[in-house]
Amino acid sequence: MIASICLLAYAAALAFLIPRALTRVTGGGHSPKLAVTVWLTAIAVAISAWIAGTAGIVREVLGSHAMDPMRYCTEAILALHDLGWGGDIALGAAGFAALVASLAAARRMVAALRRLWRRSRDHAHEARLVGAPTRQPGVVMVHTDRAAAYCVAGKPDAIVVTSRAVQRLSEPELAAVLAHERAHLKGRHPQLMMLLRALAASLPALPLFPAAVAGVGRLVEMNADDVAAREHGRDALLTGLVTLAGPTPADGAALAAAGTAVLARAERLATPAARRALVRERFTLMTTNASLASAPALVALVCHH
């Protein structure tokens, strides 16, 4: 029982206390892919610890009465009556509220995920209908006065570039920007952001999930920058991002090349990290990730003894 309670406490600590620390640890952006892994580990461990702790308590409570369920029900009813009718109402209301809240959160998450996926799929379909095909596979051009490039997940996925962007970008810049968007689709970043947004929408009171949306959203852009810079050079990508800097697409499921943390990303591209700083950040991230993953087993072991 104590180990299960400790796991629940650890899950609560991750949900409420860890976001600021994670934002600080992953904020350097020198190793964005590893930093995304840290955020996802924190989320997975928090959810797993909560489920394991809850299951452990239920198993232990029910297990001690598994051979005599009528006796367990009788004792539970008598315990409630010992508190009086006020206790009956309070405990019953608390249990009912917890059940309703859990079911509501799960339903909101599924509904939000479906809504985001449907919106993204429809956006990709409409872009292919409205846009003109290009020589680039999966890329369509939409005629508008705003310079932009972004990708949306669908069946199939689509990369959208506006006619104004094609006019303003040089050939190397356009190639770098399109490589950035392909990196998003290859890494399944749109789907990842949909999942995180659905978690944040269903559990807005838990700081971990909204913080993950902001932190991971920034990091996946940096990761795509790294892929594009390796293929087409930092200068072409940097000037392309500056040219396209502006508001993000209205569709929350789309990832725009120049829609998130443009200034920080531009500074990062203009001044690459020194090797010492890169090694130090990677060591910190790996240590943090290992600590997050191993802590539940350690907590359960210590609390069990």
C-alpha positions as CSV (number, residue, x, y, z in Angstrom):
1,M,0.0,0.0,0.0
2,I,2.8,2.5,1.0
3,A,4.6,1.8,-2.3
4,S,1.5,2.5,-4.3
5,I,0.9,5.8,-2.4
6,C,4.5,6.8,-3.1
7,L,4.0,6.2,-6.8
8,L,0.9,8.4,-6.8
9,A,2.9,11.1,-5.0
10,Y,5.7,10.8,-7.6
11,A,3.2,11.1,-10.4
12,A,1.7,14.2,-8.8
13,A,5.1,15.7,-8.4
14,L,5.9,15.2,-12.1
15,A,2.5,16.7,-13.1
16,F,2.8,19.8,-10.9
17,L,6.4,20.4,-10.0
18,I,8.6,19.2,-12.8
19,P,7.5,21.4,-15.8
20,R,9.6,24.4,-14.8
21,A,12.7,22.3,-14.3
22,L,12.2,20.5,-17.6
23,T,11.7,23.8,-19.4
24,R,15.0,25.0,-18.0
25,V,16.9,21.8,-18.7
26,T,15.6,21.5,-22.3
27,G,15.7,25.2,-23.1
28,G,19.2,25.3,-24.6
29,G,18.0,23.7,-27.8
30,H,21.4,22.3,-28.7
31,S,20.1,18.7,-28.8
32,P,16.4,19.0,-29.6
33,K,15.7,15.4,-30.4
34,L,17.1,14.3,-27.1
35,A,15.3,17.1,-25.3
36,V,11.9,15.9,-26.8
37,T,12.7,12.4,-25.5
38,V,13.0,13.9,-21.9
39,W,9.6,15.6,-22.2
40,L,8.0,12.4,-23.5
41,T,9.7,10.3,-20.8
42,A,8.3,12.6,-18.1
43,I,4.8,12.3,-19.5
44,A,5.0,8.5,-19.9
45,V,6.4,8.0,-16.4
46,A,3.8,10.3,-14.8
47,I,0.9,8.4,-16.5
48,S,2.5,5.0,-15.8
49,A,3.2,5.8,-12.1
50,W,-0.4,7.0,-11.6
51,I,-1.8,3.9,-13.2
52,A,0.5,1.6,-11.3
53,G,-0.1,3.3,-8.0
54,T,-3.9,3.3,-8.4
55,A,-3.9,-0.4,-9.6
56,G,-1.7,-1.3,-6.6
57,I,-4.0,0.3,-4.1
58,V,-7.1,-1.3,-5.7
59,R,-5.4,-4.7,-5.9
60,E,-4.3,-4.6,-2.3
61,V,-7.6,-3.4,-0.9
62,L,-9.7,-5.9,-2.9
63,G,-7.1,-8.7,-2.6
64,S,-7.4,-8.9,1.1
65,H,-11.1,-9.6,0.7
66,A,-11.0,-11.5,-2.5
67,M,-12.3,-14.7,-0.9
68,D,-15.2,-13.0,0.8
69,P,-16.6,-10.1,-1.2
70,M,-19.8,-9.9,0.9
71,R,-17.7,-9.4,4.0
72,Y,-15.7,-6.7,2.3
73,C,-18.9,-4.8,1.2
74,T,-20.4,-5.2,4.7
75,E,-17.2,-3.7,6.3
76,A,-17.1,-0.9,3.8
77,I,-20.7,0.0,4.5
78,L,-20.1,-0.2,8.3
79,A,-17.1,2.1,8.0
80,L,-19.1,4.6,6.2
81,H,-21.8,4.5,8.8
82,D,-19.3,5.0,11.5
83,L,-18.7,8.5,10.1
84,G,-22.4,9.3,10.2
85,W,-24.6,10.4,7.4
86,G,-22.4,13.4,6.6
87,G,-19.5,11.1,6.1
88,D,-21.6,8.9,3.8
89,I,-22.5,11.8,1.6
90,A,-19.0,13.3,1.6
91,L,-17.2,10.0,0.7
92,G,-19.8,9.0,-1.7
93,A,-19.7,12.4,-3.5
94,A,-15.9,12.3,-3.6
95,G,-15.8,8.8,-5.1
96,F,-18.5,9.7,-7.6
97,A,-16.7,13.0,-8.5
98,A,-13.4,11.2,-9.0
99,L,-15.0,8.6,-11.3
100,V,-16.9,11.2,-13.3
101,A,-13.7,13.4,-13.6
102,S,-11.6,10.5,-14.8
103,L,-14.2,9.5,-17.4
104,A,-14.7,13.1,-18.5
105,A,-11.0,13.6,-19.0
106,A,-10.6,10.4,-21.0
107,R,-13.6,11.4,-23.2
108,R,-12.3,14.9,-23.7
109,M,-8.9,13.6,-24.7
110,V,-10.3,11.2,-27.3
111,A,-12.7,13.9,-28.6
112,A,-9.8,16.5,-28.9
113,L,-7.6,14.0,-30.6
114,R,-10.3,13.1,-33.1
115,R,-11.1,16.7,-33.7
116,L,-7.4,17.6,-34.4
117,W,-6.9,14.7,-36.7
118,R,-10.1,15.4,-38.6
119,R,-9.1,19.1,-39.0
120,S,-5.6,18.2,-40.1
121,R,-6.9,15.5,-42.6
122,D,-9.5,17.9,-44.0
123,H,-6.9,20.7,-44.3
124,A,-4.5,18.5,-46.2
125,H,-7.3,17.4,-48.5
126,E,-8.5,20.9,-49.2
127,A,-4.9,22.1,-49.8
128,R,-4.5,19.5,-52.5
129,L,-7.9,20.5,-54.1
130,V,-7.2,24.2,-54.0
131,G,-3.4,24.2,-54.5
132,A,-1.5,23.7,-57.8
133,P,0.7,20.6,-57.9
134,T,4.5,21.3,-58.1
135,R,7.4,19.3,-59.3
136,Q,8.2,18.5,-55.6
137,P,6.3,15.3,-54.5
138,G,3.6,16.1,-51.9
139,V,4.1,19.9,-52.2
140,V,1.2,22.1,-53.4
141,M,1.2,25.8,-54.1
142,V,-1.6,28.0,-52.9
143,H,-2.1,31.5,-54.5
144,T,-2.1,34.1,-51.7
145,D,-0.3,37.4,-50.9
146,R,1.1,36.0,-47.6
147,A,4.5,34.2,-47.7
148,A,4.2,31.0,-45.8
149,A,5.2,27.3,-45.9
150,Y,3.8,24.6,-43.6
151,C,2.9,20.9,-43.4
152,V,-0.2,19.1,-42.4
153,A,-0.7,15.4,-41.6
154,G,-3.4,13.7,-43.6
155,K,-4.2,10.8,-46.0
156,P,-1.8,11.6,-47.7
157,D,0.2,14.3,-45.9
158,A,0.7,17.7,-47.6
159,I,3.3,20.4,-47.7
160,V,1.7,23.8,-48.5
161,V,3.8,26.7,-49.9
162,T,2.2,29.9,-51.0
163,S,2.8,31.7,-54.3
164,R,4.2,34.7,-52.4
165,A,6.7,32.5,-50.7
166,V,7.9,31.0,-54.0
167,Q,8.3,34.6,-55.3
168,R,10.3,35.9,-52.3
169,L,12.5,32.8,-51.6
170,S,15.6,32.0,-53.7
171,E,15.9,28.4,-55.0
172,P,18.3,27.4,-52.1
173,E,16.1,29.0,-49.5
174,L,12.9,27.3,-50.8
175,A,14.7,23.9,-50.9
176,A,15.8,24.4,-47.3
177,V,12.3,25.4,-46.2
178,L,10.7,22.4,-47.9
179,A,13.3,20.1,-46.3
180,H,12.3,21.5,-42.9
181,E,8.7,20.6,-43.6
182,R,9.6,17.1,-44.9
183,A,11.6,16.6,-41.6
184,H,8.4,17.3,-39.7
185,L,6.4,14.8,-41.6
186,K,9.1,12.1,-41.5
187,G,9.5,12.6,-37.8
188,R,5.6,12.5,-37.4
189,H,5.8,15.8,-35.5
190,P,2.2,16.8,-36.4
191,Q,0.8,13.6,-34.9
192,L,3.0,14.1,-31.8
193,M,1.7,17.7,-31.3
194,M,-1.9,16.5,-31.8
195,L,-1.5,14.0,-29.0
196,L,0.1,16.5,-26.6
197,R,-2.5,19.1,-27.4
198,A,-5.2,16.6,-26.7
199,L,-3.7,15.7,-23.3
200,A,-3.4,19.4,-22.5
201,A,-7.0,20.0,-23.5
202,S,-8.3,17.1,-21.4
203,L,-6.2,17.8,-18.3
204,P,-5.6,21.6,-18.3
205,A,-5.2,21.8,-14.5
206,L,-2.0,19.7,-14.7
207,P,0.9,22.0,-15.7
208,L,3.0,19.2,-17.2
209,F,0.8,18.8,-20.3
210,P,0.4,22.5,-21.4
211,A,4.1,23.0,-20.7
212,A,4.9,20.0,-22.9
213,V,3.0,21.5,-25.8
214,A,5.0,24.7,-25.7
215,G,8.4,23.0,-25.0
216,V,8.1,20.1,-27.5
217,G,6.6,22.5,-30.1
218,R,9.7,24.6,-29.9
219,L,12.0,21.6,-30.0
220,V,10.5,19.8,-33.0
221,E,11.0,23.1,-35.0
222,M,14.7,23.1,-34.0
223,N,15.0,19.4,-34.9
224,A,13.6,20.1,-38.3
225,D,15.9,23.0,-38.6
226,D,18.9,20.7,-38.0
227,V,17.8,18.3,-40.7
228,A,17.3,21.0,-43.2
229,A,20.6,22.8,-42.3
230,R,22.5,19.5,-42.8
231,E,21.0,19.1,-46.3
232,H,21.0,22.7,-47.6
233,G,23.2,24.7,-45.3
234,R,22.5,27.0,-42.4
235,D,22.6,30.2,-44.4
236,A,19.9,29.2,-46.8
237,L,17.6,28.0,-44.0
238,L,18.3,31.1,-41.9
239,T,17.4,33.6,-44.6
240,G,14.4,31.5,-45.6
241,L,13.1,31.6,-42.0
242,V,13.6,35.3,-41.8
243,T,11.8,35.9,-45.1
244,L,8.8,33.8,-44.0
245,A,8.6,35.1,-40.4
246,G,5.0,35.8,-39.5
247,P,1.8,34.5,-37.9
248,T,1.2,30.8,-37.8
249,P,-1.6,29.1,-39.8
250,A,-5.0,29.3,-38.1
251,D,-5.2,25.5,-38.1
252,G,-3.6,24.3,-34.8
253,A,-2.7,20.9,-36.5
254,A,-0.3,22.6,-39.0
255,L,3.4,23.1,-38.4
256,A,4.8,26.2,-40.1
257,A,8.4,26.7,-41.0
258,A,8.6,30.2,-39.5
259,G,5.7,30.0,-37.0
260,T,7.4,29.1,-33.7
261,A,10.3,30.7,-31.7
262,V,11.7,32.2,-34.9
263,L,14.1,34.6,-33.1
264,A,15.6,31.9,-30.9
265,R,15.9,29.5,-33.9
266,A,17.5,32.2,-36.0
267,E,20.1,33.0,-33.3
268,R,20.7,29.2,-32.9
269,L,21.4,28.9,-36.6
270,A,23.5,32.0,-36.8
271,T,25.7,31.0,-33.8
272,P,26.1,27.2,-33.5
273,A,26.8,25.8,-30.0
274,A,30.4,25.2,-29.0
275,R,31.3,21.5,-28.6
276,R,31.7,21.9,-24.9
277,A,28.3,23.3,-24.4
278,L,26.8,20.6,-26.7
279,V,28.4,17.8,-24.7
280,R,27.4,19.4,-21.4
281,E,23.8,19.7,-22.5
282,R,23.6,16.2,-23.8
283,F,25.0,14.8,-20.6
284,T,22.5,16.8,-18.6
285,L,19.6,15.6,-20.8
286,M,20.7,11.9,-20.6
287,T,21.1,12.1,-16.9
288,T,17.6,13.7,-16.5
289,N,16.0,11.1,-18.8
290,A,17.6,8.2,-16.9
291,S,16.6,9.7,-13.5
292,L,13.0,10.2,-14.6
293,A,12.7,6.6,-16.0
294,S,14.4,4.9,-13.0
295,A,12.8,6.9,-10.2
296,P,9.5,5.0,-10.0
297,A,11.3,1.7,-9.4
298,L,13.5,3.4,-6.8
299,V,10.5,5.1,-5.1
300,A,8.6,1.8,-5.0
301,L,11.6,-0.1,-3.6
302,V,12.3,2.5,-0.9
303,C,8.7,2.9,0.2
304,H,8.2,-0.9,0.2
305,H,11.0,-1.3,2.7
